């Protein structure tokens, strides 16, 4: 990635030089004066992006929701310590980064998961034809669910630092300037870490995934029934497609005139995943703020 590329829209809190910084600062000042609506506005502004980073780190929507809630409570607890030395965006997303790097493992996240083991698991899933009504909307949803389940699982083969680097730098296309600041490393260090994550993930996808390399036999429609039989996809409880809002590429617009190389093909698969609306955590915030102990610890009223 080039050093100054940042195709995120101006509404994204992760965009370089986002004009939202000044709006955040105003809301923080109002919140510290005790304005509940300002706190709620801060949560609403950032909960969606936090949740979408969390779900790509932890894979399961419930784990992502729990992590988003924990991050927001941490931020609110520490709000009185924010000293305006950096933007609120940087301050908040450093909390996001540190939490997601150090939180307990999600329900499907295994420390020992490797690309080799993941590939062996995929090979063990039988290729099965879909029912004759394979073009029905319900069947297409199941195939999409299987695709997202599988390709999201590939991210879990990266260690957490690599995974977060790939999510920020390749999927959300955060510039190396912002990402390095969030990770508290140099821009060169971020670029090197991203290059390693790209290499490991893209080598696997090029070798296994039919979405990336047409010569590969692995096809989402062929694996869907096997995923259902193995319990990876539950037709009665779709985790990823039921709340589909739009795609990463819609939330982070950039030029997709052509997909020429391996990096572009692999990243395009992940940018095509849903960009979710976060569960509304404002009611949770109100319950937390009503707790006298929380008020005493934070100084918020």
N, C-alpha and C positions, 0 to 999 in steps of 0.2 A: 504494500500500500504506500502511497506517496505521503510525505510527511505532513502535508497540509490539506489532505482530502477529508472532507466531512460532508457527505451527502444527506445527512439527517435533516429533516425539515426543521424550521425555526421553532416549531411547537414542541420539539423533542427536548427534554431537559438534558439530554446527552449531546446535543449539538454544540459544536465549537462556538464560543462567544454568544451563546443563546441569549436573546433579549429578555428571556424569562428570569434571568438572574436578578434584575432590579425588582421585578414583581415579587420574587421569592423574598427578597430582603425586606420589602414593605410588609409582606404577610408575617414574616418572623417578628418584626418589631411590634406589629399589632397583636400577635399571639402572646408575646412576652408581656404585653400590657393587660392580658387577660381576656382578649376577644376570642371567644370560642369559635366563631365563624371563620376567623383567620386560620386557626388550627385545622379546621375541617377542610378549608380550601387547600392548604398545604398537602394534606393527605390525598385529596382528590387529584391534585396536580401530578403527584408522583407515584401513587399506588399502582397504576397500570404498568408503568415501565419497570418498577421494582418487581412486580409479579412476573412479568415476561422474562426478565433475567433469571429469576428464581426457578421458574418452571424448566428452563433450559439447563440449569445447573442440577436440579434435583429430580427431574423427569415427571414426578407424579403431581397432579394439580393440588391435592390436599396438602402435600409437603410444601409446595410453593406458597399456598395460602398461609400456612402456619408460619413460614419463614418471613413472608411479607408483613404479617402482623407483628412478629417479634422485632423486625427491623424498625417498623414505625414506632413501636413502643420505646425502643432504645433511643430513637431520634428525639422523641418527645421528652423522654426523661432527661436527655442531655441538652435540650434546647437552650436552657439558660446559660450554658457554657459556650454557646456559639459566639465567637468574638469578631466576626466579619473580616478575619484575616484572609480568608479565601471566599469564594462564592458559596452560597448555601448549597448549590448543586454539588460542588466538589465535596463539601463537608458531609452531606447526606449520602452521596454515593460511595464515599470511603467507608461509611458504616455498612452500606450494602455489601461492598466487596469483602470487608473483614468478616462480616457475619456469614456470608455464603462460603468463604474459604474455611471457616472454623466450625460451622454448625454440625450437629450430629448427622450421620449419613441418612439419606432418605430410604424409604422402604424398598426401593429397587436398586439402590446404589451399593455396589460391592467394591471394597478396596482392591480385591484381587482380580477384578475384571480386566481382561486383556483383549486386544483385537483378535488374537488367535483363538481364544476361547469363544469370543462372540461369533466369529466366523464358523467355528465348529458347531455352535448352537444353531446357526442359520442352516447349515448343511443338513442338520438332523431333522429339520422341519420338512415334511414331505411336500412335494409339488402336487396340488390338487386343483382340478378344474372347478370353477365357480358354477353354481346352478345355471340352468338355461336362461333364467331371467337376470343374467349378470349385468345387464345395462340398466336395471331398475335403480331409482334413487337410493333405496336402502342399501343395496349391494355396493353401490359406488361409495357410500359413506363408510361401509365396512372396509373396503379396500384402502380408502384414504386413512382411516384409523390405523390399519395395519402398517401403512407406509410411515406415518408419523411415529407410531410406537417403535418401529424398527430403526428409523434414521435418528430419532432422539436417543435411542439406546446406544447408538454408536458414539455419541458424545460422552457417554459414561465410561468409555474405554480410555479417554484422556484423563490424566490426573486433574485435580481441581484447578490448579493454577493454569494448566494448558487449556482446560475447558472454559474457564472464565475469560481467558485471553481470546480464545476463538469466538466466543459469544459476543464479546465487545468489538473485537477488531474485524471479524469476517462476517458475522451474521448481522449485527446491528450497525456495522461500518462506522464505529466511533473512531475518530482520528487518533493517531498515535500520541498527539499532544495531550488530549483529554484522557485517553486510556492510561498513559504512563503516569499522569498525575493521580488518577484514581488508585492505581496499583502501587504508587510510590516507588517507581523504578524509572530508569532513564528511557527516553524514546527509543534509543538503540536497543536497550534491553527488552523493551516491549516488542519491537520488530523481530528480534531474534526468537523470542518465546513464541510469537505468532507463527513464524516460519516453521518451527518445530511442530507445533500443533497442526498446521496445514499439512505438513509432510506426512505425519502419522495417520491422520484421518483420511486424507486424500488417497494415500497409497492403498488403504483398506477399501475405500469406496470404489476406486478404480479396478480393484481386483475382484470385488464381490457384487457391487450394486449395479443392477441393470438400468437404474435411473441415470447413472453417470457414464457407464460404458455399455453400449448396446451389445457387445460380445458376451457379456456376463449372463448366465442362465437365470439368475435370481430375479424374479418378477413379483411385484406386490400382489397382483391378482392370483398368481399361482400359490403364494404363501398364505393368503388370507384365511382359508379354511384350516390350515395347519396351525396358524396363530390362535384361532378360536379354540381348536381342540386342545392346544397346550395351555390355554388359560391366559395368554398374553393379550387377547382382545375379547372383551365381553360385549356381545351384541346388545345386551340389556342395560349396559352401563358404559357408554362410550365416553372416554376421558378427554379426548382431544378435539373431536370434530363437532360435538353437539353445541359447543359455545363458540363456534368459528365466527370471527368477526371480519377480519380481512387478513392479508398476508403481510409478512415482514416487509416485503418490497413495497407495499402500499404505505406502511407506516414510516419507512425510511426510503423515500424515493431516490432512485439513481438511474443511470442510463443502462438499459438492458437491451441494447440494439442487437447484440449477438453474444453467444456463449461459446467462446473459441477454445479455451484451454481448460485443463483439469481443475485448476483453482476455481474458475468461474462455474464450471458444471457442478462441483460439489457444493459450493456456497449457495448456488441457486436452489438446490434441493432444500437446504435449511432455511433460506429466506422465503421459500414458498410455504413454510409452516404457518399456522394461524398466528395472528397477533391478537392476544386475548384481552377482553375487558377483565380487569381484576374484580374479584368479589368486592362489594362495597364494604370497606372497613370503617366507615364513619360511625356506624352504630357501635362498633367495638370501641372506638375512640371515646365516644360519649360515656360508655360504661366505665372505662378506665379513668376518665377525668372526674367522674363522680365519686371515685374512691378517695377518702380523706388521706390515706397513707400516700397515694400517688401525688396528691396536691402538696403534701408536706415535703416530699423528696424533691419535687421539681420547682416549686415556687409558682407554678401556674395556677390560676384561679378559675 
